[in-house]
Amino acid sequence: MVRGKKSRKSGLPVNTQTETQIADAAIDEFEAKPRSSTFAGKRFSLLDYAVVCLFFIAFCFVQKFVALTWFGVKSAGESIALEELSLTFFFGTMWKGFIIVAILAWLYDLFYHDREEADTA
């Protein structure tokens, strides 16, 4: 019982020590590789963001229509129901907020410049 404890340098079992060493080597190898991208520095254009925004706006209107149909709200000739007002507010807030975030993301893509890191090793 005492003999097994003398040969160990740490409290970890031998197989755990080797797994840790392998994981550390894999992390070092991953950090050493340069980033590769399929777009290679290409940013999204304003047209790309506009298409995504239009798609999301259409999605919100379809979801609003589906929810109104599901709830059975009919506003033709009647006063506007509370459900219709709340769904209009909810989906309207969603697509307007999405547009704001898309504009901020486009501005970031427009003004962000990649800088190549010089190898010091």
Secondary structure, DSSP 4 states (H G I P E B T S, - for coil): -HHHHHH-SSSS-HHHHHHHHHHHHHHHHHHHSPP--SSTTPPPPHHHHHHHHHHHHHHHHHHHHHHHHHHT---TTSPPPHHHHHHHHHHHHHHHHHHHHHHHHHHHHHH----PPPP--
